[in-house]
């Protein structure tokens, strides 16, 4: 596929730096090569020498002098090569991408770093972007600054509604045809597993229907999947990457929810032509992620193997499922009759509607905060945050069951007070 038609003017103008190109000679260097090309500091002058990291099960990861020297030095823009090999094996095992021979991976500073660079790569002002309703709030800061037109599509319990997506696309096509606009429909953003904030797992049927629409209407799919391993079911639906027979999917994964948020290690998987443009942007900004972080994640894979990693994420999933169940129990006890919600299929969040309250923002940020309880108002998860919103997001990821019970008891008091204030104002 020729991806030029999807690229922004920014991406078309971006060129790889000479340093990036020369660093590739270091991937498998000749033992006789004399490296005079880069500004690498002399590793012998680094003050750190060795380190031992103790895992919770008592096992240890030891960074000897050679590995520590590697950890402290600039690495390839694409990321630490041994870790990329592990990720290649993991991706093929989990997703079996149909176009693997044309696929490339690179490491990013967490998942959102890759997404933000993809937005810059794809969007010119006025281009069209499909987003779910509700939508992960974290994308809007970068995406909205690029001035796209949003095509919002409502979710239900199976994820984005494909029937509404089809009608939205048909309407968009008619309107664009009438105006003769040269602005393109570039991509759909989706957070399909344990969606933030709704907790929805998109069904396999929806994924297949949506992918077919992407092929029919010629747009890309940005699959943001940090909660992939936090789906509270035994059989995961196929990822969009696993359905991608035409090279339309850029997939963003992260270790933030399963290994460490602070290490800031994520990775992008997708068509080589698109991933190369993200790589060029990385070289122009951070020059590459933290080699130390990438080495530590790689050493975990060396210690555990792929099967050990999968056992670890199952333990993580089981713990969050218990937290989810405790949150639902507390909601049933305190919020019945005040809020509406669906049982989250995954992730870390309970998405609550307050039908008798016009807007949750003042209620939460003023009266809720005054009672030492803080949830996220629903406004930020929409393309029109200035409008009133009856929703709010509660996270159960770090709260113990007794704390959740206490929190929802207070929340119920806040909601009742808000309803009374609204009634008095009439």
Residue pairs with C-beta under 8 A, 6 or more apart in sequence:
1 246
1 247
1 248
1 271
1 273
3 271
3 273
3 274
4 12
5 184
6 122
6 184
6 186
6 187
6 220
6 274
7 121
7 122
7 277
8 120
8 121
8 122
8 123
8 124
8 127
8 146
9 124
10 120
10 121
10 124
11 120
11 121
11 122
11 277
11 281
14 277
14 280
14 281
14 284
15 280
16 276
16 279
16 280
16 283
17 280
17 283
17 284
19 37
19 38
19 283
20 77
20 279
20 280
20 283
22 37
22 38
23 38
23 74
23 76
23 77
24 76
25 33
25 37
26 35
26 76
27 76
27 81
29 35
38 74
40 73
40 74
41 73
43 69
43 72
43 73
46 68
46 69
46 72
48 68
48 72
49 65
49 68
50 62
50 63
50 64
50 65
50 68
51 62
51 63
51 68
52 60
52 61
52 62
52 63
53 60
53 61
53 62
53 63
53 296
53 299
54 60
55 61
55 303
59 303
61 296
61 299
61 300
61 303
63 71
63 295
63 299
67 295
70 291
70 295
71 291
71 292
71 295
71 296
72 291
72 292
73 291
74 287
74 288
74 291
75 288
75 289
75 291
75 294
76 288
77 106
77 279
77 282
77 283
77 287
77 288
78 84
78 105
78 106
78 107
78 279
79 106
79 107
79 267
79 288
79 289
79 294
80 107
80 291
80 294
80 295
80 298
82 298
83 107
83 294
83 295
83 297
83 298
83 301
84 105
84 106
84 107
86 298
86 301
86 306
87 105
87 107
87 267
88 105
89 306
90 306
90 309
91 97
91 105
91 241
91 269
92 100
93 306
94 239
95 238
95 239
95 241
95 242
95 251
96 242
97 103
97 241
97 242
97 244
97 269
98 242
98 243
98 244
98 245
99 244
99 245
99 246
99 247
99 271
102 247
102 271
102 272
103 269
103 270
103 271
103 272
104 269
104 270
104 271
104 272
104 275
104 276
105 267
105 268
105 269
105 275
106 114
106 267
106 268
106 275
106 278
106 279
106 282
107 265
107 266
107 267
107 288
107 289
107 294
108 114
108 117
108 252
108 266
108 267
108 268
108 278
108 282
108 289
109 264
109 265
109 266
109 286
109 289
109 290
110 254
110 256
110 261
110 264
110 265
110 266
111 224
111 226
111 252
111 253
111 254
111 256
111 266
112 138
112 139
112 266
113 264
113 266
113 286
113 289
114 252
114 266
114 267
114 268
114 278
115 139
115 142
115 222
115 224
115 252
116 142
117 278
117 281
117 282
117 285
118 222
118 250
118 252
118 268
118 274
118 278
119 139
119 142
119 143
119 146
120 142
120 146
120 281
121 274
121 277
121 278
121 281
122 186
122 187
122 220
123 129
123 143
123 146
123 147
123 148
123 186
124 146
124 183
125 146
125 147
125 148
126 147
126 148
126 149
126 181
126 183
127 148
127 149
127 183
127 184
127 185
127 186
128 148
128 149
128 150
128 151
128 172
128 183
128 184
128 185
128 186
129 143
129 148
129 149
129 150
129 151
129 185
129 186
129 187
129 188
129 189
130 150
130 151
130 152
130 153
130 165
130 168
130 185
130 187
130 188
130 189
130 219
131 139
131 150
131 151
131 152
131 153
131 188
131 189
131 383
132 152
132 153
132 154
132 155
132 159
132 160
132 189
132 190
132 191
132 195
133 152
133 153
133 154
133 155
133 382
133 383
134 155
134 197
134 198
134 351
134 378
134 381
134 382
134 391
135 152
135 189
135 191
135 381
135 382
135 383
136 191
136 195
136 196
136 197
136 224
136 381
137 197
137 376
137 380
137 381
138 196
139 189
139 224
140 380
140 383
140 385
143 189
148 186
149 183
150 383
151 168
151 169
151 172
151 185
152 382
152 383
153 160
153 161
153 164
153 165
153 168
154 160
154 161
154 164
155 161
155 195
155 198
155 200
157 200
157 342
158 200
158 202
158 203
158 205
158 206
159 190
159 192
159 195
159 200
159 201
159 202
159 203
159 206
159 207
160 190
160 202
160 206
160 210
161 206
162 206
162 209
162 210
162 213
165 210
165 213
166 213
169 185
169 213
169 217
172 185
173 217
176 183
185 217
185 218
185 219
186 219
186 220
187 219
187 220
187 221
187 222
188 210
188 214
188 219
188 220
188 221
188 222
189 222
189 224
190 202
190 210
190 221
190 222
190 223
190 224
190 240
191 224
191 225
191 226
191 227
192 201
192 202
192 207
192 223
192 225
192 239
192 240
193 201
193 202
193 225
193 227
193 228
193 230
193 231
193 236
193 346
193 347
194 200
194 201
194 227
194 228
194 230
194 231
194 232
194 344
194 345
194 346
194 347
194 348
195 201
195 202
195 227
195 346
195 347
196 227
196 347
196 348
196 349
197 349
197 351
197 376
197 378
197 381
197 391
197 393
198 342
198 344
198 349
198 351
199 324
199 342
199 343
199 344
199 345
199 346
199 347
199 349
199 350
199 351
200 342
200 344
200 345
201 231
201 233
201 237
201 345
201 346
202 237
203 237
204 237
204 238
207 237
207 238
207 239
207 240
207 243
208 243
210 221
210 240
211 221
211 240
211 243
211 244
211 248
214 220
214 221
214 248
215 246
215 248
219 248
220 248
220 249
220 250
220 274
221 240
221 244
221 248
221 249
221 250
222 250
222 252
223 239
223 240
223 241
223 249
223 250
223 251
223 252
224 252
225 239
225 251
225 252
225 253
226 252
226 253
226 254
226 256
226 257
226 266
227 257
227 346
227 347
227 348
228 236
228 239
228 253
229 257
229 258
229 313
229 314
229 316
229 317
230 257
230 258
230 316
230 317
230 320
230 346
230 347
230 348
231 317
231 345
231 346
232 317
232 320
232 321
232 324
232 344
232 345
232 346
233 345
233 346
239 251
240 249
240 251
241 249
241 251
241 269
241 270
243 249
247 271
249 270
250 268
250 269
250 270
250 271
250 274
250 275
251 268
251 269
251 270
252 266
252 267
252 268
253 266
253 267
253 268
253 269
254 265
254 266
254 267
255 263
255 265
255 266
255 297
256 263
256 264
256 265
256 266
257 316
257 348
258 312
258 313
258 316
259 265
259 297
259 300
259 312
263 290
263 293
263 296
263 297
264 289
264 290
264 293
265 289
265 290
265 293
265 294
265 297
268 275
268 278
269 275
282 288
300 309
301 309
304 311
304 312
320 347
320 348
320 396
320 397
323 348
323 396
323 397
323 399
323 401
323 404
324 344
324 350
324 396
326 396
326 400
326 401
326 404
326 405
327 350
327 394
327 396
327 399
327 404
328 343
328 350
329 401
329 405
330 401
330 404
330 405
330 407
330 408
331 339
331 341
331 350
331 352
331 408
333 405
333 408
334 405
334 408
334 409
334 411
334 412
335 341
335 352
335 408
335 411
335 412
335 415
338 354
338 356
338 412
338 415
338 416
339 352
339 353
339 354
339 355
339 415
340 352
340 353
340 355
341 350
341 351
341 352
341 353
342 351
344 350
344 351
348 395
348 396
348 397
349 393
349 394
349 395
349 396
350 393
350 394
350 395
350 396
351 378
351 391
351 392
351 393
352 375
352 391
352 392
352 393
352 394
353 390
353 391
354 360
354 363
354 390
354 391
354 392
354 415
354 418
355 390
356 415
356 419
356 422
357 363
357 390
357 415
357 418
357 419
357 422
358 388
358 390
358 422
359 377
359 379
359 388
359 389
359 390
360 375
360 377
360 378
360 379
360 389
360 390
360 391
360 392
361 377
361 379
361 388
361 389
363 414
363 415
363 418
364 374
364 375
364 376
364 377
364 392
364 414
365 377
367 414
367 417
367 418
368 374
368 375
368 410
368 411
368 414
371 410
371 413
371 414
372 410
373 407
373 410
373 411
373 414
375 392
375 393
375 394
375 411
376 392
376 393
376 395
377 389
377 391
377 392
378 389
378 390
378 391
378 392
378 393
379 385
379 386
379 387
379 388
379 389
381 391
381 393
382 389
394 407
394 408
394 411
396 404
399 407
